[in-house]
Amino acid sequence: MYVTLTSENLLKAPPTARRRVAESQLRHLQQQFARPAHFNSAYDVLESRGILFLDGAPGSGRSSAARVLLCELPRSTGTYHELSTELDEGKGARLSPDDIGEQDRMLLDLSAADESLWNTVQTQLWDFYHTVQRKQAHLAVVLPALQPNRLAPEFLALRKKIERPDGMEVIIRHLRCGGLDVRICDPPPRVLLSFVEKEPPMRELALLGDRILSVRAAEHEQNTFDAWCARAVAAQTDRGPEVAALVPHLRKGAQRALLLSSALLHGARSEAVHQATAALLSAVGAPAEVRPLLEHPGLDERLATIDALSDENCRVTFERLGFAAAVRRHFWTTRPDLRPPLRTWVGQVHALPDLADADRDSLVRRFTDLCLSTQDAGELIALVELWTRDSAPREQWRAAAQLLERSVPSEACGGKLRRQIYDWSKRQLSDSLRQVLVEVCEKVMSVRHPEAALVRLHHMARHERSTGVAREALLRYVTNDPEDLRLRRRLLYRLVSSSDTHRWPDTELFLDLTTPARLPKPFLRSSNTRSWLTTGWAAVFDRAERRRWSACADAWISAADVTDDHVIADRLLDVLVCAAGPRYAVLNHLYAAAREHSHPDLSAFLLRKISAAQATRLSQNPTTPQPQEASPS
């Protein structure tokens, strides 16, 4: 039984045009971006040559620089999107010229690529670049950390290296974007200068800026800027050595279970932490406590042994800022054997009644970040499958969606997870997993990898026996931006070139995609897309039931009748007549529908087209006997 889910969305973000989301993210990045040395010369190469190979030391912000460079190009009719080097549907080529739209702005981020991937991609870049030039597009390629002589000679003049931007400028820009009057930053406090002088990666500086804003908000703008900076730097200080010194003194498993539970549920109510600790001991197979309950130490006493406390709101926190994160990292990295039972524990604790929704969200985020820190996509995949099993409550569907929302865009595991979603999409799914993947594809993956999102939504729609969440999302996704026709064009091509395996669902999708309300006029004016429409309609006349195709064909005839654009009316009828070919029953229906529901001039015009098409066909094959119903009447 197939159920169409109509309840509230799993992810908070509403379905919106992915181009607007991508552009909004780029503008926000541009406002926060501190310009490094040689940025302007890199822009000149990209703007004039259409391609740029951007180099720089790891942690210098070169991926962000490439995005900002593309953002600052003159506005055009094209869109911004990121190219993927992942393999879909057995394609051998990692770069496809079909991904290039007119005047597009594209990013190919190879900063994490190994030598094998780089060599594979570089052999295809020259032909790809020719298509970029022909379509007046722009491509920024972020180079991996390789020797400069690994770049082909023809591309050396297109390579630019950026330097590390000023660290204080990075922080100040984040503070300004967060609404802080940055005049209070002058002069910068010593604690801030000391942090910047260590030259941490750009993401650490950006995180520190966000932490300062968070401390300011938590203290309701009380205290001084120096104090906010001191607390933020303390929170970002590596507490790993302190945790490593504490853990050996906690000899009992119950103490360590409390420490780890408190870290993963930092800020949760004490009742939930108490229950979570017992669940963790059970998950790792610890023996049950045999002493009477009244002989057990109280929670406050136990929390004191791990340098934690329960505040006036009965919420468990650590006294030292950043200590909870250090505890989580310590157990995750030093005890990899704990990861499978910890994943099971997360699923159990997420369902605790005493855990607030905000604490559930934090638990999912923290566990996801641990997996990303060690590029452990397997644990994330296993948890998604656990939370989308047939018996899983809807709260766990939402948790699975949140997990993928955070991990799919990541550099650490994004590629593996997008590949897993592709594998999932090609098979029959439970309602819960389908709902999760549909929202992640439409709202998350679509922003940076629009083509990949389309492919996965299409596969899921193929496996629905009737109209369902995947088909609705797919049609909404490709049509919600009337100015961006590339995705609609790509889906149309996929539908008319599909194999026999998918002919029935693709036929239905074709009819839904090409209703007059959804059909862009440029598709009828272009010979390429008009040819695809003809191919699609021919398949419809062969495969679909008469009552299904007749209603859709009648809608096309009505659209031709009411439009003031004579060219569009001519093309609408052309497609139907050419697609009908020698199917005289279809031609009879088209003419009868026009006579019954349209203006006499249109029906006469249609009759002339049918007669001309038949005459051409007979002249090309004169030995074919003329059927009795050769001409509609």
C-alpha positions as CSV (number, residue, x, y, z in Angstrom):
1,M,0.0,0.0,0.0
2,Y,1.4,3.4,-1.0
3,V,0.5,6.4,1.3
4,T,0.9,10.0,0.3
5,L,2.2,11.9,3.4
6,T,0.6,15.3,3.8
7,S,1.6,16.1,7.4
8,E,4.0,18.8,8.4
9,N,7.5,19.0,6.9
10,L,10.4,17.2,8.6
11,L,12.8,20.1,7.9
12,K,12.0,23.7,8.8
13,A,13.1,25.2,5.5
14,P,10.2,25.5,3.1
15,P,10.6,24.4,-0.6
16,T,11.9,27.5,-2.4
17,A,13.7,28.1,-5.7
18,R,17.1,26.7,-5.2
19,R,18.7,29.5,-7.1
20,R,17.4,32.1,-4.6
21,V,18.8,30.1,-1.7
22,A,22.2,29.7,-3.4
23,E,22.4,33.4,-4.2
24,S,21.3,34.3,-0.7
25,Q,24.1,32.1,0.8
26,L,26.6,33.7,-1.6
27,R,25.6,37.2,-0.7
28,H,25.9,36.4,3.0
29,L,29.4,34.9,2.5
30,Q,30.4,37.9,0.5
31,Q,29.5,40.2,3.4
32,Q,31.5,38.2,5.8
33,F,34.5,37.7,3.5
34,A,37.9,39.3,4.2
35,R,39.7,39.8,1.0
36,P,43.2,38.2,0.8
37,A,46.2,39.4,-1.2
38,H,46.0,38.8,-5.0
39,F,42.2,38.5,-4.8
40,N,41.7,41.2,-7.5
41,S,44.2,39.6,-9.9
42,A,42.3,36.3,-9.5
43,Y,39.1,38.1,-10.3
44,D,40.6,39.6,-13.5
45,V,41.6,36.1,-14.8
46,L,38.1,34.6,-14.0
47,E,36.2,37.5,-15.6
48,S,38.3,37.8,-18.7
49,R,39.2,34.1,-19.4
50,G,36.1,32.4,-18.1
51,I,38.1,30.0,-15.9
52,L,40.4,30.3,-12.9
53,F,42.5,27.7,-11.1
54,L,42.7,29.0,-7.5
55,D,45.5,27.8,-5.3
56,G,46.4,28.5,-1.7
57,A,47.5,26.8,1.5
58,P,45.0,24.6,3.3
59,G,43.0,26.7,5.8
60,S,43.5,29.9,3.9
61,G,39.9,30.1,2.8
62,R,40.4,29.4,-0.9
63,S,37.0,27.6,-1.3
64,S,35.2,30.6,0.2
65,A,37.3,32.9,-2.0
66,A,36.3,31.0,-5.1
67,R,32.6,31.4,-4.2
68,V,32.9,35.1,-3.6
69,L,34.8,35.6,-6.9
70,L,31.9,33.9,-8.7
71,C,29.4,36.0,-6.7
72,E,31.1,39.3,-7.7
73,L,30.9,38.6,-11.5
74,P,28.4,40.8,-13.4
75,R,24.9,39.5,-13.1
76,S,23.7,37.3,-16.0
77,T,20.8,35.1,-17.0
78,G,22.8,32.0,-15.7
79,T,22.8,30.5,-12.3
80,Y,25.4,29.6,-9.7
81,H,25.9,25.9,-8.9
82,E,28.7,23.6,-7.8
83,L,29.9,20.8,-10.0
84,S,30.2,17.3,-8.7
85,T,32.8,14.7,-9.6
86,E,30.7,11.8,-8.3
87,L,29.6,9.0,-10.6
88,D,25.9,8.5,-11.2
89,E,24.2,5.9,-13.3
90,G,27.5,4.3,-14.4
91,K,28.7,7.3,-16.3
92,G,32.4,7.1,-17.0
93,A,32.9,10.9,-17.3
94,R,33.2,12.9,-14.1
95,L,32.6,16.2,-15.8
96,S,29.6,16.6,-18.2
97,P,29.3,19.6,-20.6
98,D,25.5,19.1,-20.1
99,D,25.9,20.6,-16.7
100,I,26.9,24.0,-18.2
101,G,24.1,26.4,-18.8
102,E,24.3,29.7,-20.6
103,Q,26.3,32.3,-18.6
104,D,26.4,30.0,-15.6
105,R,28.8,30.6,-12.7
106,M,30.2,27.3,-11.5
107,L,32.5,26.0,-8.7
108,L,34.6,22.9,-9.0
109,D,36.0,22.4,-5.5
110,L,38.9,19.9,-5.7
111,S,40.6,21.0,-2.5
112,A,40.2,17.6,-0.9
113,A,40.9,15.6,-4.1
114,D,43.7,13.0,-4.1
115,E,46.1,12.7,-7.0
116,S,44.1,10.0,-8.8
117,L,40.9,12.1,-8.9
118,W,42.8,15.2,-9.9
119,N,44.5,13.5,-12.8
120,T,41.2,12.1,-14.0
121,V,39.4,15.4,-13.9
122,Q,42.3,17.4,-15.4
123,T,42.3,15.2,-18.6
124,Q,38.7,16.3,-19.2
125,L,39.0,20.0,-18.3
126,W,40.2,21.2,-21.7
127,D,37.1,20.1,-23.6
128,F,35.0,21.2,-20.7
129,Y,36.6,24.6,-20.8
130,H,35.7,25.0,-24.5
131,T,32.0,24.5,-23.6
132,V,32.4,27.0,-20.8
133,Q,33.7,29.6,-23.3
134,R,31.0,28.7,-25.9
135,K,28.2,29.3,-23.4
136,Q,29.8,32.4,-22.0
137,A,30.0,30.8,-18.5
138,H,32.5,31.1,-15.8
139,L,34.3,28.3,-13.9
140,A,36.4,28.5,-10.7
141,V,38.5,25.4,-9.9
142,V,39.9,25.1,-6.3
143,L,43.1,23.2,-6.6
144,P,44.1,20.4,-4.3
145,A,47.3,20.7,-2.3
146,L,49.6,19.5,-5.1
147,Q,52.8,20.8,-6.6
148,P,52.3,23.6,-9.2
149,N,53.9,21.6,-11.9
150,R,51.0,19.1,-11.7
151,L,48.8,21.6,-13.5
152,A,48.8,21.2,-17.3
153,P,51.0,23.8,-19.2
154,E,48.0,25.2,-21.0
155,F,46.4,26.1,-17.7
156,L,49.4,27.6,-15.9
157,A,48.6,31.2,-17.0
158,L,45.1,30.7,-15.5
159,R,46.4,29.8,-12.0
160,K,46.4,32.3,-9.2
161,K,47.5,31.8,-5.6
162,I,45.8,33.7,-2.8
163,E,47.4,34.4,0.6
164,R,45.9,34.1,4.0
165,P,43.6,37.1,4.8
166,D,44.1,39.2,7.9
167,G,42.8,37.2,10.9
168,M,41.4,40.2,12.8
169,E,39.6,41.4,9.6
170,V,37.9,38.0,9.4
171,I,36.6,38.2,12.9
172,I,35.5,41.8,12.6
173,R,33.5,41.2,9.5
174,H,31.7,38.3,11.2
175,L,30.9,40.6,14.1
176,R,29.7,43.4,11.9
177,C,27.4,41.0,10.0
178,G,26.0,39.9,13.4
179,G,24.9,43.5,14.2
180,L,27.8,44.5,16.5
181,D,29.2,48.1,16.4
182,V,32.8,47.1,15.6
183,R,34.1,50.4,17.0
184,I,34.3,48.7,20.3
185,C,36.8,46.3,18.8
186,D,39.5,49.0,18.6
187,P,41.9,48.3,20.1
188,P,41.4,44.5,20.0
189,P,41.8,42.8,23.4
190,R,45.0,40.9,24.0
191,V,43.2,37.5,24.3
192,L,41.8,38.0,20.8
193,L,45.2,39.0,19.3
194,S,46.9,36.0,20.9
195,F,44.3,33.7,19.3
196,V,44.8,35.3,15.9
197,E,48.6,35.2,16.1
198,K,48.4,31.3,16.2
199,E,47.1,31.5,12.6
200,P,44.3,29.0,12.9
201,P,42.3,28.0,9.8
202,M,39.8,30.5,8.5
203,R,36.8,28.3,9.7
204,E,38.2,28.6,13.3
205,L,38.3,32.4,13.1
206,A,34.8,32.5,11.7
207,L,33.6,30.2,14.5
208,L,35.2,32.5,17.1
209,G,33.4,35.5,15.6
210,D,30.1,33.6,15.9
211,R,31.0,32.5,19.5
212,I,31.6,36.2,20.5
213,L,28.1,37.1,19.2
214,S,26.6,34.1,21.1
215,V,28.3,35.1,24.4
216,R,27.0,38.7,23.9
217,A,23.5,37.4,23.3
218,A,23.6,35.1,26.3
219,E,24.7,37.9,28.5
220,H,22.0,40.2,27.1
221,E,24.7,42.6,25.9
222,Q,25.9,43.1,29.5
223,N,29.6,43.1,30.4
224,T,32.4,44.4,28.1
225,F,33.7,43.4,24.7
226,D,36.9,42.1,26.4
227,A,34.9,39.8,28.6
228,W,32.9,38.5,25.7
229,C,36.1,37.7,23.8
230,A,37.7,36.0,26.9
231,R,34.7,33.7,27.3
232,A,34.5,33.0,23.5
233,V,38.2,32.1,23.3
234,A,37.9,30.0,26.5
235,A,35.1,28.1,24.8
236,Q,37.2,27.5,21.7
237,T,40.3,26.5,23.6
238,D,41.2,22.8,23.2
239,R,40.2,21.2,26.5
240,G,41.4,17.8,25.3
241,P,44.4,17.5,27.7
242,E,42.1,18.4,30.6
243,V,39.7,15.6,29.7
244,A,42.5,13.2,29.1
245,A,43.8,13.9,32.6
246,L,40.3,13.5,34.2
247,V,39.2,10.2,32.6
248,P,41.8,7.9,34.2
249,H,40.6,9.1,37.6
250,L,37.1,7.9,36.8
251,R,37.7,4.3,37.5
252,K,34.0,3.1,37.3
253,G,32.0,2.6,34.1
254,A,29.1,4.4,35.7
255,Q,31.2,7.6,36.1
256,R,32.4,7.5,32.6
257,A,28.9,6.8,31.3
258,L,27.7,9.9,33.2
259,L,30.6,12.0,31.8
260,L,29.8,11.0,28.2
261,S,26.0,11.3,28.6
262,S,26.4,14.7,30.2
263,A,28.6,15.9,27.3
264,L,26.2,14.6,24.6
265,L,23.2,16.0,26.4
266,H,24.9,19.2,27.6
267,G,22.1,21.6,28.8
268,A,19.4,18.9,29.1
269,R,17.4,18.3,32.2
270,S,18.9,16.2,34.9
271,E,16.2,13.5,34.6
272,A,17.0,12.9,31.0
273,V,20.8,12.7,31.7
274,H,20.1,10.2,34.5
275,Q,18.1,8.0,32.2
276,A,20.6,8.4,29.4
277,T,23.4,7.3,31.7
278,A,21.6,4.1,32.6
279,A,20.8,3.4,28.9
280,L,24.5,3.9,28.0
281,L,25.6,1.4,30.6
282,S,23.1,-1.1,29.2
283,A,24.2,-0.4,25.6
284,V,27.8,-1.3,26.5
285,G,26.9,-4.4,28.5
286,A,27.8,-3.1,32.0
287,P,26.5,-5.2,34.9
288,A,23.6,-3.8,36.8
289,E,24.2,-2.1,40.2
290,V,23.3,-4.5,43.0
291,R,23.3,-2.1,45.9
292,P,19.9,-0.8,47.3
293,L,18.7,2.4,45.7
294,L,19.1,4.4,48.9
295,E,22.8,3.6,49.0
296,H,23.4,5.1,45.6
297,P,24.9,8.5,45.5
298,G,22.6,11.3,44.4
299,L,23.0,12.9,40.9
300,D,24.5,16.1,42.2
301,E,27.1,14.2,44.1
302,R,27.9,12.1,41.0
303,L,28.0,15.2,38.7
304,A,30.6,16.8,41.0
305,T,33.0,13.9,40.4
306,I,33.0,14.8,36.6
307,D,33.3,18.6,37.1
308,A,29.6,19.1,36.1
309,L,26.6,20.5,37.9
310,S,22.8,20.8,37.8
311,D,21.8,24.5,37.6
312,E,18.8,26.2,39.1
313,N,16.7,25.0,36.2
314,C,17.8,21.4,36.8
315,R,19.9,21.4,33.6
316,V,23.2,19.6,33.5
317,T,26.2,21.7,32.4
318,F,30.0,21.7,32.8
319,E,31.6,24.6,34.5
320,R,34.4,25.0,32.0
321,L,33.4,26.4,28.6
322,G,34.2,24.0,25.8
323,F,34.6,21.0,28.1
324,A,31.6,19.1,26.9
325,A,32.8,19.2,23.3
326,A,36.3,18.0,24.4
327,V,34.7,15.1,26.3
328,R,32.8,14.1,23.2
329,R,35.9,14.2,21.0
330,H,37.9,12.3,23.6
331,F,35.7,9.2,23.7
332,W,35.0,9.3,20.0
333,T,38.6,9.4,18.9
334,T,40.2,7.2,21.7
335,R,37.5,4.6,21.9
336,P,36.4,3.7,18.3
337,D,34.9,0.5,19.7
338,L,32.3,2.6,21.4
339,R,30.9,4.0,18.2
340,P,28.4,1.2,17.3
341,P,26.9,1.0,20.8
342,L,26.9,4.8,21.0
343,R,24.9,4.9,17.8
344,T,22.4,2.5,19.3
345,W,22.3,4.6,22.5
346,V,21.6,7.8,20.5
347,G,18.5,6.2,18.9
348,Q,17.3,5.1,22.4
349,V,17.9,8.4,24.1
350,H,16.3,10.4,21.3
351,A,13.0,8.8,22.2
352,L,13.2,9.6,26.0
353,P,10.0,11.4,27.1
354,D,12.0,13.7,29.4
355,L,14.1,15.0,26.6
356,A,12.9,18.4,25.1
357,D,12.7,18.9,21.4
358,A,15.6,21.3,21.4
359,D,17.8,18.8,23.3
360,R,16.9,16.1,20.8
361,D,18.0,18.4,18.0
362,S,21.3,19.1,19.8
363,L,21.9,15.4,20.4
364,V,21.5,14.7,16.6
365,R,23.8,17.6,15.7
366,R,26.5,16.6,18.2
367,F,26.5,13.0,17.1
368,T,26.6,14.0,13.4
369,D,29.5,16.3,14.1
370,L,31.4,13.5,15.8
371,C,30.9,11.2,12.7
372,L,32.0,14.0,10.4
373,S,35.1,14.7,12.4
374,T,36.4,11.2,11.5
375,Q,34.6,11.0,8.2
376,D,32.6,8.0,9.5
377,A,29.7,8.0,7.0
378,G,28.9,4.4,7.9
379,E,27.6,5.4,11.3
380,L,25.5,8.1,9.9
381,I,24.0,5.8,7.2
382,A,23.2,3.1,9.9
383,L,21.5,5.7,12.1
384,V,19.4,7.0,9.1
385,E,18.3,3.4,8.4
386,L,17.5,2.8,12.1
387,W,15.4,6.0,12.3
388,T,13.4,5.3,9.1
389,R,12.5,1.7,9.8
390,D,8.8,0.8,9.4
391,S,8.1,1.0,13.1
392,A,10.0,4.3,13.7
393,P,7.9,7.2,15.0
394,R,7.7,10.4,13.1
395,E,10.1,12.2,15.5
396,Q,12.8,9.8,14.4
397,W,12.1,10.5,10.7
398,R,12.7,14.2,11.6
399,A,16.0,13.3,13.3
400,A,17.1,11.4,10.2
401,A,16.3,14.4,8.0
402,Q,18.2,16.7,10.4
403,L,21.2,14.3,10.4
404,L,21.4,14.4,6.6
405,E,20.7,18.1,6.5
406,R,23.9,18.7,8.4
407,S,26.1,16.0,6.8
408,V,25.1,16.1,3.1
409,P,26.7,19.5,2.5
410,S,29.8,18.7,4.4
411,E,33.2,18.2,2.8
412,A,34.0,15.3,5.1
413,C,31.2,12.9,4.2
414,G,29.0,14.8,1.7
415,G,30.2,12.8,-1.3
416,K,29.7,9.4,0.3
417,L,26.2,10.3,1.6
418,R,25.1,11.7,-1.8
419,R,26.2,8.4,-3.3
420,Q,24.3,6.5,-0.6
421,I,21.2,8.5,-1.3
422,Y,21.6,7.7,-5.0
423,D,21.7,4.0,-4.2
424,W,18.7,4.3,-1.9
425,S,16.7,6.2,-4.5
426,K,17.0,3.4,-7.1
427,R,15.2,0.8,-5.0
428,Q,11.8,0.5,-3.3
429,L,11.8,2.5,-0.1
430,S,9.7,2.6,3.0
431,D,7.4,5.6,3.3
432,S,9.6,7.0,6.1
433,L,12.9,6.8,4.2
434,R,11.3,8.2,1.0
435,Q,9.9,11.2,2.9
436,V,13.3,11.9,4.5
437,L,15.2,11.6,1.3
438,V,12.7,13.7,-0.7
439,E,13.0,16.6,1.7
440,V,16.8,16.4,1.9
441,C,17.1,16.3,-1.9
442,E,14.7,19.2,-2.5
443,K,15.8,21.5,0.3
444,V,19.4,20.6,1.0
445,M,21.2,18.9,-1.8
446,S,19.5,21.1,-4.4
447,V,21.3,24.3,-3.2
448,R,24.9,23.2,-4.2
449,H,24.2,20.1,-6.3
450,P,21.0,20.7,-8.2
451,E,21.6,18.1,-10.9
452,A,22.3,15.4,-8.3
453,A,19.1,16.3,-6.4
454,L,17.1,16.0,-9.6
455,V,18.5,12.6,-10.5
456,R,17.7,11.2,-7.0
457,L,14.2,12.7,-6.9
458,H,13.5,11.3,-10.4
459,H,14.5,7.8,-9.3
460,M,12.3,7.9,-6.2
461,A,9.4,9.2,-8.3
462,R,9.8,6.2,-10.7
463,H,9.3,3.9,-7.8
464,E,5.9,5.4,-6.7
465,R,2.9,3.6,-8.2
466,S,0.8,6.7,-8.1
467,T,1.2,10.4,-7.3
468,G,3.3,10.6,-4.1
469,V,5.7,12.8,-2.2
470,A,8.6,12.2,-4.6
471,R,6.7,13.0,-7.8
472,E,5.2,16.1,-6.2
473,A,8.6,17.3,-5.0
474,L,10.2,16.6,-8.3
475,L,7.7,18.6,-10.3
476,R,7.8,21.4,-7.7
477,Y,11.6,21.5,-7.7
478,V,12.0,21.9,-11.5
479,T,9.2,24.4,-11.9
480,N,9.4,26.7,-8.9
481,D,11.7,29.1,-10.6
482,P,10.2,30.4,-13.8
483,E,13.5,32.1,-14.8
484,D,15.6,29.0,-14.5
485,L,14.6,26.4,-17.1
486,R,17.7,24.2,-17.0
487,L,16.4,21.7,-14.5
488,R,13.1,21.4,-16.3
489,R,15.0,20.9,-19.6
490,R,17.2,18.2,-18.0
491,L,14.2,16.3,-16.6
492,L,12.4,16.5,-19.9
493,Y,15.5,15.0,-21.6
494,R,15.7,12.2,-19.0
495,L,12.0,11.4,-19.5
496,V,12.1,11.0,-23.3
497,S,15.4,9.1,-23.3
498,S,14.5,6.6,-20.5
499,S,14.9,2.8,-20.9
500,D,12.0,0.4,-21.1
501,T,12.5,-0.4,-17.4
502,H,11.1,3.0,-16.5
503,R,8.8,3.7,-19.4
504,W,5.5,3.7,-17.5
505,P,6.4,6.1,-14.6
506,D,8.3,8.3,-17.0
507,T,5.3,8.5,-19.3
508,E,3.1,9.7,-16.4
509,L,5.8,12.2,-15.3
510,F,6.1,13.5,-18.9
511,L,2.3,14.2,-19.0
512,D,2.5,16.0,-15.6
513,L,5.6,18.0,-16.6
514,T,4.2,19.2,-20.0
515,T,0.8,20.4,-19.0
516,P,0.2,23.8,-20.6
517,A,0.5,25.5,-17.2
518,R,4.0,24.1,-16.7
519,L,5.3,24.1,-20.3
520,P,7.7,27.1,-20.9
521,K,7.2,28.8,-24.3
522,P,11.0,28.6,-25.0
523,F,10.6,24.8,-25.1
524,L,8.2,25.1,-28.1
525,R,10.4,27.7,-29.9
526,S,13.6,25.6,-29.6
527,S,14.0,22.8,-32.1
528,N,15.9,20.6,-29.6
529,T,13.3,20.6,-26.9
530,R,10.4,20.6,-29.4
531,S,12.0,17.3,-30.8
532,W,12.0,15.9,-27.2
533,L,8.4,16.9,-26.8
534,T,7.5,15.1,-30.0
535,T,9.4,12.0,-28.8
536,G,7.6,12.1,-25.5
537,W,4.2,12.4,-27.0
538,A,4.9,9.6,-29.4
539,A,5.7,7.4,-26.3
540,V,2.5,8.6,-24.6
541,F,0.4,7.6,-27.6
542,D,2.0,4.1,-27.6
543,R,2.0,3.4,-23.8
544,A,-0.7,5.4,-22.0
545,E,-4.4,4.6,-21.8
546,R,-6.6,6.6,-24.2
547,R,-8.5,8.3,-21.4
548,R,-5.2,9.5,-19.9
549,W,-3.5,10.9,-23.0
550,S,-6.8,12.2,-24.5
551,A,-7.3,14.6,-21.6
552,C,-3.8,15.9,-21.8
553,A,-3.9,16.3,-25.6
554,D,-7.2,18.1,-25.4
555,A,-5.5,20.5,-22.9
556,W,-2.8,21.2,-25.5
557,I,-5.4,21.9,-28.2
558,S,-7.3,24.3,-25.8
559,A,-4.0,26.1,-25.1
560,A,-3.4,26.5,-28.8
561,D,-6.9,27.9,-29.2
562,V,-6.7,30.5,-26.4
563,T,-3.1,31.8,-26.9
564,D,-2.5,35.1,-28.8
565,D,0.9,33.8,-29.9
566,H,0.3,32.2,-33.3
567,V,3.8,30.7,-33.3
568,I,3.1,28.9,-30.0
569,A,-0.2,27.7,-31.3
570,D,1.4,26.4,-34.4
571,R,4.1,24.6,-32.4
572,L,1.7,23.0,-30.0
573,L,-0.3,21.5,-32.9
574,D,2.9,20.5,-34.7
575,V,4.2,18.5,-31.8
576,L,0.9,16.6,-31.4
577,V,0.5,15.8,-35.2
578,C,4.2,14.8,-35.6
579,A,4.0,12.6,-32.5
580,A,0.8,10.9,-33.7
581,G,2.5,9.9,-36.9
582,P,0.6,7.1,-38.6
583,R,-1.7,6.5,-35.6
584,Y,-4.9,7.4,-37.4
585,A,-7.1,6.8,-34.3
586,V,-5.0,9.5,-32.5
587,L,-5.3,11.9,-35.4
588,N,-9.1,11.3,-35.5
589,H,-9.3,12.1,-31.8
590,L,-7.2,15.3,-32.1
591,Y,-9.4,16.7,-34.9
592,A,-12.7,15.7,-33.2
593,A,-11.6,17.4,-30.0
594,A,-10.6,20.6,-31.9
595,R,-14.0,20.6,-33.7
596,E,-15.9,20.1,-30.5
597,H,-14.1,22.5,-28.2
598,S,-12.1,25.0,-30.2
599,H,-12.7,27.8,-32.7
600,P,-13.5,26.6,-36.3
601,D,-10.4,28.4,-37.5
602,L,-8.2,26.3,-35.2
603,S,-9.9,23.0,-36.2
604,A,-9.4,23.9,-39.9
605,F,-5.8,24.8,-39.2
606,L,-5.3,21.4,-37.5
607,L,-6.9,19.5,-40.3
608,R,-4.6,21.1,-42.8
609,K,-1.6,20.1,-40.7
610,I,-2.8,16.5,-40.5
611,S,-3.4,16.4,-44.2
612,A,0.0,17.8,-45.0
613,A,1.7,15.4,-42.6
614,Q,-0.1,12.4,-44.2
615,A,0.8,13.6,-47.7
616,T,4.5,13.9,-46.7
617,R,4.4,10.5,-45.2
618,L,2.8,8.9,-48.3
619,S,5.3,10.7,-50.6
620,Q,8.2,9.3,-48.6
621,N,6.8,5.8,-48.6
622,P,4.5,5.5,-51.7
623,T,4.2,1.7,-51.5
624,T,2.4,1.8,-48.2
625,P,-1.4,1.3,-48.8
626,Q,-3.5,4.2,-47.6
627,P,-5.8,3.2,-44.7
628,Q,-9.5,3.9,-45.0
629,E,-9.4,6.4,-42.2
630,A,-6.6,8.3,-43.8
631,S,-8.0,11.7,-43.0
632,P,-10.2,12.8,-40.1
633,S,-13.5,14.1,-41.0
